């Protein structure tokens, strides 16, 4: 959804989890930052980056609360726990979206077409999951 070549792009994996989104963005040439609130999982992501020889910035904390302090990213990838997905989450993350936000959510969650400075470019449904692409 965001292209094959991310060389020179900055990417935030806002809900690190396993680090899979970070690894995928890095494999496409992006400069990657990961935020994960679980300390143990954040360390696992650091270990993964080290094994891959990747230079990721990994922060432990709440990406929604930290968003304004993180700076701007060309792409923000967000696969949060579905219960957290609200218009407010999109609005808070928008403070670090310099270009595109790709958000995975429960397909039943209704999100607006416009949130602050972000406009939804498309929504794609895959079974019970929806991918929302917002652009600045």
Residue pairs with C-beta under 8 A, 6 or more apart in sequence:
1 102
1 124
1 131
1 133
2 75
2 100
2 102
3 28
4 28
5 28
5 29
6 25
6 28
6 29
6 30
6 74
6 75
7 28
7 29
7 30
8 29
8 31
9 25
9 29
9 30
9 31
9 74
9 75
10 30
10 31
10 33
10 72
10 73
10 74
10 75
10 98
11 22
11 25
11 26
11 30
11 31
11 32
11 33
11 73
11 74
11 75
11 76
11 77
12 32
12 33
12 34
12 35
12 63
12 70
12 73
12 75
12 76
12 77
12 96
13 19
13 21
13 22
13 25
13 32
13 33
13 34
13 35
13 77
14 35
14 63
14 64
14 67
14 76
14 77
14 78
14 80
14 93
15 35
15 36
15 63
15 78
15 79
15 80
15 81
16 22
16 34
16 35
16 36
16 41
16 42
16 45
16 58
17 36
17 41
17 79
18 41
18 44
18 45
19 34
19 36
19 44
19 45
19 48
19 49
21 77
21 79
22 32
22 34
22 45
22 49
22 56
23 48
23 52
23 54
25 32
25 75
25 77
26 32
26 49
26 52
26 54
26 56
30 74
30 75
32 54
32 56
32 57
33 56
33 57
33 58
33 59
33 70
33 73
34 42
34 45
34 56
34 57
34 58
34 59
35 58
35 59
35 60
35 61
35 62
35 63
35 66
35 70
36 42
36 45
36 58
36 59
36 60
37 60
37 61
37 62
37 63
38 60
39 60
42 58
42 59
42 60
45 56
45 58
46 56
46 58
48 54
49 55
49 56
49 58
59 66
59 70
63 70
63 78
63 93
64 84
64 89
64 92
64 93
65 92
67 92
67 93
67 94
67 95
67 96
68 92
68 95
68 96
70 96
71 96
72 96
72 97
72 98
73 96
73 97
73 98
73 99
74 98
74 99
74 100
75 99
75 100
75 101
75 102
76 93
76 96
76 97
76 100
76 101
76 102
77 102
78 89
78 93
78 101
78 102
78 103
78 104
79 103
79 104
80 89
80 103
80 104
82 105
82 106
82 109
85 103
85 105
85 106
85 109
85 111
86 109
87 111
87 112
87 115
90 101
90 103
90 111
90 115
90 116
90 118
90 132
90 134
91 115
91 116
93 101
93 103
94 101
94 115
94 116
94 117
94 118
94 134
94 136
97 118
97 134
97 136
98 136
99 135
99 136
100 121
100 133
100 134
100 135
100 136
101 118
101 132
101 133
101 134
101 135
102 131
102 132
102 133
103 111
103 131
103 132
103 133
103 134
104 129
104 130
104 131
104 132
105 111
105 129
105 130
105 131
105 132
106 128
106 129
106 130
107 125
107 126
107 127
107 128
107 129
107 130
108 128
109 130
111 120
111 123
111 132
112 120
113 119
113 120
114 120
115 134
117 136
118 134
118 135
118 136
119 134
119 135
120 132
120 133
120 134
121 133
121 134
121 135
122 132
122 133
123 130
123 131
123 132
123 133
124 130
124 131
124 133
125 131
